[in-house]
Amino acid sequence: MIALLSVAGGHSGVVHRRTGPEWSDLALFVVAALGLWLVRRALRRRFTGKD
């Protein structure tokens, strides 16, 4: 039963040749870079004593 559910919603079965990064790859990179920037800014602010 679980195998049927995973196959039904996962992939159409057609394999496409990759020519470059997809939009989702670029969006993931941007979100990760923004997250790192926010965390570093917060840690820097925390340890320098600025409120």
N, C-alpha and C positions, 0 to 999 in steps of 0.2 A: 504494500500500500504506500509506504513512504517513497519507494523508488518511483512509483507512478506520479506522485505529486512533484517530486524534484525534476523529473524529465518534462512534465507538462508545462511548468512555468519557467524553465531555465533557458533553453536555447532552441532556436528553430532547426538546428542541424546543418545549416548552410555555413561553410567556412569561407570567410573573406580574407583576401591577402592584405596584410598590414602594410601601409605605405608610409606611415608616420604616426605621431601621437594623436590620440583622439581628443575631443573636446573635454571629455571627462578626466583624462589624464592631466590636461592643463589646469582644469578647475581644481583637482586634487592638489596639485603642486602649489597653486596660489593659496588655497586654504591652509595647507601645511606651513607655508612661508609666513602667512599672516599669524597663525597660531604661535610659531616660534618667536616672531617679533613681539607679540603681546606678552608671552611668558618672560622673555628676556627683559623687557621693559619693566614688568611688574617686579621681577626679582631684583633688578638694578635699583629700582625705587625703594624696595623693602630694605635692602642691605646698606644703602647710603644714608638712611635715616630721614629721607624726605617723606612728608605726609601728604 
